Amino acid sequence: MTGSRIDLDSDKVGRDLVAFVLTVVELLRQLMERQAIRRVDQGDLSDAQADEIGTTLMLLDQRMAELCEQHGVRPEDLNLDLGPLGTLLPRS
């Protein structure tokens, strides 16, 4: 049996890995945001807690933008195509 070799572009693999990790982080950020909105709507949070969560989510959004820029990933690229199921993240 002849050994086969896969020719991988290490830069592309690195960018793809960064995009995948940032996609997972973005998914978690969106889930946390929805949960926070639900809790605010239900009145489960004090005003101080709601403000703290809002500030935290804004800072996380800014940091995500910085990481995307730093690694040359566009925010619209942060998604996974799941074939017939659609995309992992809802389209804006």
C-alpha positions as CSV (number, residue, x, y, z in Angstrom):
1,M,0.0,0.0,0.0
2,T,1.4,3.3,-1.0
3,G,1.4,6.0,1.6
4,S,-0.7,9.0,0.7
5,R,0.1,12.5,1.8
6,I,-2.3,15.3,2.5
7,D,-1.0,18.7,1.4
8,L,-2.3,21.2,4.0
9,D,-1.8,24.9,3.9
10,S,-0.9,25.7,7.5
11,D,-2.1,29.3,7.2
12,K,-5.5,28.2,5.9
13,V,-5.8,25.5,8.6
14,G,-4.9,28.1,11.2
15,R,-7.5,30.6,10.0
16,D,-10.2,27.9,9.7
17,L,-9.5,26.8,13.3
18,V,-9.7,30.4,14.5
19,A,-12.9,30.9,12.6
20,F,-14.3,27.6,14.1
21,V,-13.4,28.6,17.7
22,L,-14.8,32.1,17.2
23,T,-18.0,30.6,15.8
24,V,-18.5,28.5,18.9
25,V,-17.8,31.6,21.1
26,E,-20.3,33.6,19.1
27,L,-22.9,30.9,19.5
28,L,-22.4,30.9,23.3
29,R,-22.5,34.7,23.3
30,Q,-25.8,34.7,21.4
31,L,-27.2,32.1,23.8
32,M,-26.2,34.1,26.8
33,E,-27.7,37.2,25.3
34,R,-31.1,35.4,24.7
35,Q,-31.0,34.0,28.2
36,A,-30.3,37.5,29.7
37,I,-33.1,39.0,27.7
38,R,-35.5,36.3,28.8
39,R,-34.5,36.9,32.5
40,V,-34.9,40.7,32.1
41,D,-38.3,40.2,30.5
42,Q,-39.4,37.9,33.3
43,G,-38.2,40.3,36.0
44,D,-35.7,37.8,37.4
45,L,-32.9,40.3,37.6
46,S,-32.4,43.5,39.6
47,D,-31.6,46.7,37.7
48,A,-27.9,46.4,38.8
49,Q,-27.7,42.8,37.5
50,A,-29.3,43.7,34.2
51,D,-26.9,46.6,33.8
52,E,-23.9,44.3,34.6
53,I,-25.0,41.7,32.1
54,G,-25.6,44.3,29.4
55,T,-22.1,45.7,30.0
56,T,-20.5,42.3,29.9
57,L,-22.3,41.4,26.7
58,M,-21.2,44.6,25.1
59,L,-17.6,44.1,26.1
60,L,-17.7,40.5,24.8
61,D,-19.1,41.8,21.5
62,Q,-16.3,44.3,21.2
63,R,-13.7,41.7,22.0
64,M,-15.1,39.3,19.4
65,A,-14.8,42.1,16.8
66,E,-11.2,42.7,17.9
67,L,-10.4,39.0,17.6
68,C,-12.0,38.8,14.2
69,E,-10.0,41.7,13.0
70,Q,-6.8,40.5,14.5
71,H,-7.1,37.1,12.8
72,G,-8.5,38.3,9.5
73,V,-11.9,36.7,10.0
74,R,-15.0,38.6,9.0
75,P,-17.9,38.4,11.5
76,E,-20.2,37.2,8.7
77,D,-17.8,34.2,8.2
78,L,-18.6,33.0,11.8
79,N,-21.1,30.3,11.0
80,L,-21.2,26.7,10.1
81,D,-23.2,25.3,7.2
82,L,-25.0,22.2,8.6
83,G,-26.3,21.1,5.2
84,P,-30.0,20.4,5.2
85,L,-30.3,21.7,8.8
86,G,-29.2,25.1,7.7
87,T,-26.6,27.2,9.5
88,L,-25.5,26.9,13.1
89,L,-26.1,30.6,13.8
90,P,-29.3,32.4,12.7
91,R,-28.8,34.7,9.8
92,S,-29.1,38.3,10.7
